[in-house]
């Protein structure tokens, strides 16, 4: 599941995010080497927000349980959000994913964001390799946004679904999906705090923060069949990236640009598997070189570097349409990946908070 290629005199490894375990030892070796060297449509696709009583009864805490005062990342808040997200397995199409999506919309709305559930209908594999067949499922992207003074859109995104496993495996995806979801929810709280709010009297500073900001929580990044490419091999369908593919399909082309609500998307920051207690972050192949270097320059104590490694993730549909991307992922701490051991105990709120600081500093940089 790993195909090396040569480009510009270097070696690029292409890895599927759900590659087989035998690829992992190779990747660890690679790491050692790298260390050295319209309204109707809206109504059809948007879900109504569940009542506070319904959400509380389902085990989702009201927004008031989270700290509103701090203008900096709050580790206790991050940990609370992570534990809400990982209460139960929540693959795309599950009852628990539906509840989680509604809670996230409610939470984001309470923090001052315009937020909605964007539903999409897809046919996916049932999950059985022995008797593969296609079934109908409903995906639910959660999208939140706020306007900025400049004519541009900055999308921050990652998946919030957990991978489907047959009965007997309890996979909640605390690092794989949960860590980036908790980061984005905490960042949403910070970016509507009065300290960071736009004042109508202020002129644009030409930064990323002056664009429209969109948080895109993608459903269905994970494959239903065990391996990333099983869907294509067994059924002739792409069994992954359902939510991000739906998101980019909704963008409107205007000349050389793709528009989110009339403003061109100028950057997509894709975050995934970023919260491991032994955090070691990569910016992967295909990421914009100049913007990646700017991001890395702000890293402080966060271990992050650009590597010649191509990992298929939610940035791929954006990249294929020519939208600049920065893809951040930890592709070394894989011992708990896609196992029942991927729980909040392997995730560090402190590490997530440190990465939030990097994203906030980057948002204040002048755009090219």
C-alpha positions in Angstrom: 0.0 0.0 0.0 3.1 2.2 -0.3 4.4 3.3 -3.6 7.7 5.2 -3.8 8.3 7.6 -6.7 11.1 9.9 -7.6 10.7 13.7 -8.1 13.2 16.4 -8.2 15.9 14.0 -7.1 14.1 13.1 -3.9 12.0 10.2 -2.9 8.3 10.6 -2.3 6.3 7.9 -0.6 2.6 7.7 -1.3 0.7 6.2 1.7 -3.0 5.5 2.0 -4.2 6.7 5.4 -5.7 3.2 6.1 -2.8 1.2 4.8 -2.1 -2.2 6.2 -0.1 -2.8 9.3 2.9 -4.1 7.3 3.4 -0.6 5.9 3.9 0.8 9.4 7.3 -0.7 10.0 8.4 0.7 6.7 7.2 4.1 7.7 9.0 4.0 11.0 12.2 3.3 9.0 11.4 6.2 6.7 11.0 8.4 9.7 14.5 7.5 10.9 15.9 8.3 7.5 14.0 11.6 7.4 15.3 12.5 10.8 18.8 12.3 9.3 18.6 13.7 6.0 -30.4 28.6 -2.8 -32.9 28.4 0.1 -34.7 25.2 -1.0 -31.4 23.4 -1.4 -30.4 24.8 2.0 -33.6 23.5 3.7 -33.1 20.1 2.1 -29.5 19.7 3.2 -29.6 21.4 6.6 -30.6 19.7 9.8 -32.5 21.4 12.5 -30.7 21.8 15.8 -31.8 19.5 18.6 -33.2 21.0 21.7 -30.9 21.5 24.7 -33.0 19.0 26.7 -32.6 16.3 23.9 -28.8 16.9 23.7 -28.4 16.8 27.5 -30.5 13.6 27.7 -28.2 12.0 25.1 -25.1 12.7 27.2 -24.0 15.9 25.5 -23.3 18.7 27.9 -24.7 22.2 27.5 -22.4 24.9 26.2 -22.3 26.6 29.6 -20.1 23.8 30.8 -17.2 25.2 28.8 -15.1 28.2 29.9 -15.9 31.4 28.0 -13.4 33.7 29.6 -9.9 32.8 28.5 -8.5 34.3 25.2 -6.0 31.4 25.1 -6.4 27.7 24.6 -7.9 26.0 27.7 -6.6 22.5 28.3 -9.5 21.5 30.5 -11.9 22.7 27.7 -10.0 20.6 25.1 -10.1 17.5 27.3 -13.9 18.0 27.9 -14.6 18.3 24.2 -12.5 15.3 23.4 -14.4 13.1 25.9 -17.7 14.3 24.5 -16.6 13.4 21.0 -15.4 9.9 22.1 -18.3 8.7 24.3 -19.2 6.0 21.8 -18.1 4.9 18.3 -19.7 7.2 15.7 -19.1 6.1 12.1 -20.9 7.9 9.3 -24.6 7.0 9.1 -24.8 5.9 12.8 -27.3 7.2 15.3 -24.4 8.4 17.5 -22.9 10.4 14.6 -26.3 12.1 14.1 -26.4 13.1 17.7 -22.8 14.3 17.7 -23.4 16.4 14.6 -26.4 18.1 16.2 -24.5 18.8 19.4 -21.6 20.3 17.5 -24.0 22.6 15.6 -25.6 23.6 18.9 -22.2 24.3 20.5 -20.9 26.3 17.5 -24.0 28.4 17.3 -23.9 29.2 21.0 -20.3 30.5 20.4 -21.5 33.0 17.8 -20.8 31.1 14.6 -23.3 30.5 11.8 -23.4 26.7 11.7 -25.3 24.0 10.0 -25.4 20.3 9.2 -24.9 19.7 5.5 -26.4 16.3 4.7 -25.5 14.2 1.7 -26.7 10.8 0.5 -24.2 8.3 -0.7 -23.9 4.6 -1.4 -21.1 2.9 0.6 -19.9 -0.6 1.1 -21.7 -2.4 3.9 -18.4 -3.1 5.6 -18.3 -6.9 4.9 -15.3 -8.1 2.8 -16.8 -11.6 2.5 -20.1 -10.4 1.0 -19.5 -6.9 -0.2 -22.5 -4.8 -1.3 -23.5 -1.2 -1.5 -25.9 0.3 1.0 -27.5 3.8 1.3 -26.1 6.1 4.0 -26.6 9.7 5.0 -23.5 11.8 5.7 -23.5 14.9 7.8 -20.8 17.5 7.4 -20.9 20.2 10.1 -19.9 23.6 8.8 -19.5 26.8 10.7 -18.5 30.2 9.4 -18.1 33.9 10.1 -17.5 36.8 7.7 -14.3 38.8 7.4 -13.6 42.1 5.7 -11.5 40.6 2.9 -12.5 38.9 -0.3 -11.1 35.5 0.5 -12.0 32.3 2.5 -9.7 30.4 4.8 -11.0 26.9 5.5 -9.8 24.9 8.6 -11.0 21.3 8.4 -10.7 17.7 9.5 -12.9 14.6 9.9 -15.0 13.9 13.0 -16.3 10.4 12.1 -14.7 7.3 13.6 -13.9 4.3 11.5 -16.5 1.6 11.1 -15.7 -1.8 12.7 -17.9 -4.9 13.0 -19.4 -5.7 16.4 -16.7 -6.6 18.9 -14.3 -3.7 18.3 -15.0 -0.5 20.2 -13.2 2.2 18.2 -13.8 5.8 19.3 -10.9 7.5 17.4 -9.6 9.8 20.1 -6.5 10.7 18.2 -7.7 9.7 14.7 -10.4 12.3 14.2 -11.2 13.2 17.8 -8.0 15.3 18.5 -8.5 17.6 15.4 -12.2 17.9 16.1 -11.5 19.0 19.7 -8.9 21.5 18.4 -11.3 23.0 16.0 -14.1 23.4 18.5 -11.7 25.1 21.0 -10.3 27.3 18.2 -13.9 28.3 17.3 -14.4 29.3 20.9 -11.3 31.4 20.9 -11.9 33.1 17.5 -15.2 34.5 18.7 -13.8 35.7 22.0 -13.9 39.5 22.4 -10.1 39.6 22.4 -10.0 38.3 18.9 -13.3 39.7 17.5 -13.4 42.0 14.5 -14.3 45.6 15.1 -16.2 47.4 12.3 -13.9 50.4 12.9 -10.8 48.4 12.1 -9.5 48.2 8.5 -8.3 44.9 7.0 -4.8 43.8 7.9 -4.5 41.5 4.9 -4.1 38.5 7.1 -5.7 35.0 6.9 -7.9 36.0 9.9 -9.4 38.8 7.8 -10.8 36.3 5.3 -14.1 34.6 5.9 -13.3 31.7 8.3 -14.9 28.4 7.7 -14.6 25.3 10.0 -15.4 22.2 8.1 -16.0 19.0 10.2 -16.1 16.2 7.6 -18.1 13.1 7.9 -17.1 9.8 6.2 -13.3 10.3 5.8 -12.8 6.7 7.0 -13.5 3.7 4.8 -16.2 1.2 5.7 -14.2 -1.7 4.3 -11.0 -2.6 6.2 -8.5 -1.1 3.8 -8.5 2.3 2.0 -8.7 0.8 -1.5 -10.9 -2.2 -0.9 -14.0 -0.4 -2.2 -12.4 0.2 -5.6 -11.0 -3.4 -5.8 -14.2 -5.1 -4.7 -17.1 -2.8 -5.8 -15.5 -0.2 -8.1 -16.3 2.7 -5.8 -14.2 5.1 -3.8 -14.7 4.2 -0.1 -13.3 7.2 1.7 -13.3 11.0 1.8 -17.1 11.2 1.4 -17.6 14.4 3.3 -14.7 16.4 1.9 -15.7 15.4 -1.6 -19.2 16.6 -1.0 -17.9 19.9 0.4 -15.8 20.8 -2.6 -18.6 19.7 -5.0 -20.7 22.5 -3.4 -18.1 25.2 -4.2 -19.0 27.4 -7.1 -16.4 28.0 -9.9 -15.9 31.6 -11.0 -13.1 31.9 -13.4 -9.9 30.6 -11.7 -11.5 30.6 -8.3 -13.8 28.3 -6.3 -16.2 30.2 -4.1 -17.6 29.6 -0.7 -20.6 31.9 -0.4 -19.3 34.3 -3.0 -15.7 34.5 -1.7 -12.8 32.5 -3.2 -11.2 29.8 -1.1 -7.5 30.7 -0.8 -6.3 28.1 1.7 -7.4 24.8 3.2 -5.6 23.8 6.5 -6.3 20.0 7.0 -5.6 18.7 10.5 -5.7 15.0 11.4 -4.2 12.8 14.1 -2.5 15.7 15.8 -3.0 15.1 19.5 -0.9 12.1 20.5 1.0 12.5 23.8 4.2 11.7 21.8 3.2 14.2 19.1 5.4 14.3 16.0 3.7 16.2 13.2 4.4 16.1 9.4 3.4 18.6 6.8 3.0 16.2 3.8 3.7 16.3 0.1 1.3 18.4 -1.9 1.1 21.2 0.7 2.0 24.7 -0.5 5.7 25.1 0.0 5.8 28.8 1.0 2.8 28.6 3.3 4.1 25.4 4.9 7.4 27.1 5.7 5.6 30.1 7.2 3.6 27.7 9.4 6.7 25.8 10.5 8.5 29.0 11.3 5.8 29.7 14.0 6.0 26.2 15.6 7.7 27.2 18.8 8.0 24.0 20.8 5.6 22.0 18.6 7.5 19.2 16.7 6.5 19.8 13.1 8.4 19.5 9.8 7.8 19.2 6.1 8.5 15.7 4.7 8.4 14.0 1.3 5.5 11.8 2.3 2.1 11.8 0.5 -0.8 10.7 2.7 -4.3 10.5 1.3 -6.6 12.6 3.5 -9.3 15.2 3.3 -7.0 17.7 1.6 -7.0 15.6 -1.6 -10.3 16.9 -3.1 -9.2 20.5 -2.5 -5.7 19.9 -3.9 -7.1 18.3 -7.1 -9.1 21.5 -7.7 -6.1 23.7 -7.4 -6.8 25.1 -3.9 -3.6 25.6 -1.8 -3.5 23.3 1.1 -1.4 22.6 4.3 -1.9 19.1 5.5 -0.8 18.4 9.1 -0.7 14.8 10.4 1.2 12.6 12.9 2.3 9.6 10.9 4.7 8.0 13.4 2.6 7.3 16.5 0.6 4.5 14.9 0.7 1.8 17.5 -2.9 2.6 18.7 -4.1 3.7 15.2 -7.3 1.9 14.2 -7.4 -0.1 17.3 -9.6 0.0 20.5 -6.6 1.6 22.3 -7.2 4.9 20.5 -8.8 6.5 23.5 -8.5 9.9 25.3 -5.7 8.4 27.4 -3.2 8.6 24.5 -4.1 12.2 23.7 -2.5 15.3 25.2 -4.6 18.4 25.7 -1.4 20.3 26.2 0.0 19.2 22.8 -3.3 20.2 21.1 -3.3 23.6 22.9 0.3 24.3 21.7 -0.8 23.6 18.1 -3.8 25.9 18.5 -1.3 28.7 19.3 0.6 28.0 16.1 -2.7 28.1 14.0 -3.6 31.4 15.7 -0.2 33.0 15.0 -0.4 31.8 11.4 -3.9 33.3 11.0 -2.3 36.7 11.9 0.3 36.5 9.1 -0.1 38.6 5.9 -1.4 36.6 3.0 0.7 36.4 -0.1 
